[in-house]
Amino acid sequence: MTNLEQLFAQGQSPWLDNLSRGMISNGTLAIYLSQGIRGVTSNPTIFQKSIETDTAYDTELAQLKAAGTTADDAYWKLVKADIASALTVLRPVYDANPRLGDGCVSLEVSPRLAADTAGTVEMGTQLWTELAQPNLMVKVPATPAGVPAIRTLIAAGVNVNVTLIFSLGRYAEVVEAYMAGLEAREGDLSSIVSVASFFISRTDTEIDKRLDAVAAPAELHGKAAVAQAQLAYELFTQAFSGPRWEALVARGANAQRPLWASTSTKNPAYDDLLYVEPLVLPQTVNTMPDATITAVLDHAEIASPDLETVFTAAHETFSAVGAVGIDYVDVAATLEREGVEKFGVSFDDVLKAIAAKL
């Protein structure tokens, strides 16, 4: 049993945070599945790197050039083709247990829609209809405009990966949007699967910078992101229980699993599995880039934690970081703004690269 399979045995699904045409055609994605990977996430930055560097796109780009296709249309044709192929590769994983939500592949709506609720709903519905596979997840950012779109899409029966969550307050809004969306939908709910993606390492990067600015004790560095994720998991255990949730379960509803994203360590001084080993929690997902997956397979220590101990320590750490003057609300607002901007820049850059090739 590989360490990825050990994660799944502990109740956590390991997903791959990467996708390119080359890794589909050369069998790399299939190898990952054989090692225990159970899902795929993508984003504009991932596709920017893939399309700019992977020669597997050259043939189709030549065809699109001959057809006079615009850069924007070419991007979506390339991306939808990759997602469709990945959906086929992952489909057996999904079919083995559709209600778990593994075997899914995530495709993000345009970053230009981060402040557009109606546009997000329209594009999310369009992607869901065009790709027409039950293991697709439409990625929607947890921005103020994105949260109501999540509710509408869930009510319409669309699988949603809620991305760019940086705070406990916004996570609570996401959970409410998911619940309300389920409640607004008539009939059986068992086909709807969703994840709520907390970004981990980016949180430590921002908070560590602020800790340096106030000369905080060294032991507080590199601790807040994991603590916040653990507290989000505590909220998950509370939200998906009780009468309201049980009424939805009676109609077939599946819990919206927390997903840990941005789990590679940005600080080289930190352990390469800092955002993996402490977050092995039941009914969660960890989506990892290639290097982190390699580290997990090589030397991860997989253990089932005592949740009471985890929650107590997380509260203590979170409070200690806040006590030295770290404003978590401002941290989250900064990271959300930067996250949207980063994906927007990647989207613009890949369109420029495609335009040059066309």
Salt bridges, closest charged atoms under 4 A:
GLU60 OE1 - ARG21 NH1 2.55
ASP72 OD2 - ARG112 NH1 3.44
ASP82 OD1 - ARG21 NE 2.72
ASP95 OD1 - ARG91 NE 2.81
ASP102 OD2 - ARG38 NE 2.56
ASP102 OD1 - ARG257 NH2 2.90
GLU130 OE1 - LYS80 NZ 2.55
GLU173 OE1 - ARG170 NE 3.13
GLU176 OE1 - ARG244 NH1 2.79
GLU183 OE2 - ARG244 NE 2.73
GLU206 OE1 - LYS209 NZ 3.18
GLU206 OE2 - ARG210 NE 2.83
ASP212 OD1 - HIS221 NE2 2.75
GLU234 OE1 - HIS315 NE2 2.72
ASP272 OD2 - HIS299 NE2 3.06
ASP298 OD2 - HIS299 ND1 2.78
ASP330 OD2 - ARG210 NH1 2.74
GLU336 OE1 - ARG170 NH1 2.71
ASP348 OD1 - ARG112 NH2 3.44
